[in-house]
């Protein structure tokens, strides 16, 4: 597992994502992940000083799903939504580090549509919502060549650091 991406999030923020997914069911919810990257030296001797990328979610910026033709299985945000999320992150002295959305009655795995509309570098958290109840929560990062997502380990902590 050494060298793989890891996303840290507090139990409270993870629960807010789950709750947002349940509230918008049967439609997809969406929002921005606000936080920062924290490179930390890996503990594996085989990596000798390699950095294990760690990303920390410190706040959420819930958004309205702008998709009006198929909100049950797609979400859309506007450029104004992205700017608002970036402005809020800057106000807090952090960055937009990713996006979250729900998959109503589907697994918490990125779809082909998700891949086609994602950007490399960002974390993509997906919560599965089955019959209105949030279940699995996962995180993904898109490869630089945009060919596929890689799973990003989620570390749910008591409280994110400040």
DOLODO-415642 format. One record per residue (C-alpha): x, y, z; residue in three letters. Coordinates in pm, whole numbers, plus 50000, padded with zeros to 5 digits. Example, Ala and Ser with C-alpha at 12.3 -4.5 7.8 and 13.67 -1.06 7.14 Angstrom:
<rs>
512304955050780ALA 513674989450714SER 
</rs>
This chain:
<rs>
500005000050000UNK 502995022950039UNK 503105050949785UNK 499365049349717UNK 497205079949753UNK 495335084050079UNK 492475107350168UNK 491965117450531UNK 488495128450636UNK 486825132650973UNK 483905110651075UNK 481775142251089UNK 482535152350728UNK 482105116750599UNK 478725116050772UNK 477785149450610UNK 478485134250265UNK 476375103650352UNK 473565125950482UNK 473675147850169UNK 473325116449954UNK 470325104650159UNK 468665139150149UNK 468825141649769UNK 467875105249701UNK 466735093749446UNK 468825120449272UNK 472585123849287UNK 474045148949531UNK 477295167249465UNK 479755190549631UNK 483365201449665UNK 486005187649900UNK 488045215650059UNK 491385208650221UNK 495075204450152UNK 497775180250041UNK 500225169050309UNK 503175148950176UNK 504455126450456UNK 507505103850438UNK 506545067750382UNK 507515042750649UNK 508545015550406UNK 512285009450386UNK 511934998050023UNK 510805032849922UNK 513745050550090UNK 512445085450145UNK 509545082749900UNK 506625105349972UNK 503205090350039UNK 500715115749909UNK 498125123550173UNK 495205146050113UNK 493145159850399UNK 489515170850371UNK 488905199550613UNK 485515212250490UNK 482755204950242UNK 481035228550004UNK 477685212449912UNK 476385221349567UNK 473085218149384UNK 472955191649114UNK 472295213048804UNK 471405183148589UNK 467725185548494UNK 467475157748234UNK 468785127948436UNK 469585137648796UNK 469015101648913UNK 472225089948746UNK 474175121448657UNK 475235153448825UNK 476415186048682UNK 477905217748828UNK 478415251148660UNK 481575271548627UNK 479975295348878UNK 479675266349125UNK 483365258449079UNK 484295294949131UNK 482135296849446UNK 483845265749587UNK 487285280149506UNK 486345313449667UNK 485175295949985UNK 488335274849998UNK 490485306149958UNK 488515323350233UNK 489425294350463UNK 493065293850349UNK 492755259450188UNK 492115245449839UNK 489495226749640UNK 491035191949648UNK 488205172249498UNK 484545165849447UNK 481955142349592UNK 478695128249463UNK 476285100049529UNK 475275069649327UNK 471605062449404UNK 470985024749401UNK 474405018149243UNK 477835009049379UNK 480295035849494UNK 482435030449184UNK 483075056148912UNK 481095051848594UNK 482375057648243UNK 480465090648251UNK 482335099848571UNK 485665092248401UNK 484805112548092UNK 483925143148304UNK 486645141148568UNK 489985159048588UNK 493285143748697UNK 494735153449037UNK 491395157849218UNK 489955132649462UNK 486495119549374UNK 484475106549669UNK 481415085649584UNK 478785074249832UNK 476375046649739UNK 472815053049853UNK 470625021949848UNK 466875027549882UNK 467575060950052UNK 470165047950300UNK 473855056950250UNK 476165026750244UNK 479685023950102UNK 481875054750058UNK 484955053549833UNK 487475077349682UNK 489175077249343UNK 491795096449144UNK 491885098748767UNK 495185089848599UNK 497025118148423UNK 496275101848085UNK 492565100948186UNK 492385063848096UNK 491195051148434UNK 490565058148798UNK 492675044049079UNK 491205037049419UNK 492295061549687UNK 492385048150041UNK 490105067050279UNK 491285071750637UNK 488325082150850UNK 489705100251154UNK 488105112651473UNK 488945148051368UNK 490955162551082UNK 493995182751184UNK 493905220551164UNK 
</rs>
